[in-house]
Amino acid sequence: MPSKSQQPARRYASIKTVAEIYDVNSRTVRRWISEGRITGYKIGAMLVKVDLNEVEEKIVRVIPTVELPIGRTRVWALMREGSSLPTASTPPVASPAPPWRSSTKA
């Protein structure tokens, strides 16, 4: 466990400020507190503050990205067929036409 000198200083902000920073409603921040996802600190009789470091640690998540050399349609077609994704050594091929796009007209 890190000592108090190694822990980052707490950055307190009001519920309204946290809601504005993270572009959510203040009710959402209050719900996070009531669900126990983050800690609310009561200061005085009515003032509630939230530690911004804790919000960033517990609420904010990084969305992983994958760089694909081909379009989404091709990826879904390959996944449906059970094939693997093409590599740099194999050229991409055209996706099969969706079933609703038939070339024959009635």
Secondary structure, DSSP 8 states (H G I E B T S, - for coil): ---TTTS----EEEHHHHHHHTT--HHHHHHHHHHTSS-EEEETTTEEEEEHHHHHHHT---------SS-HHHHHHHHHHT-----TTS--------TT--S---
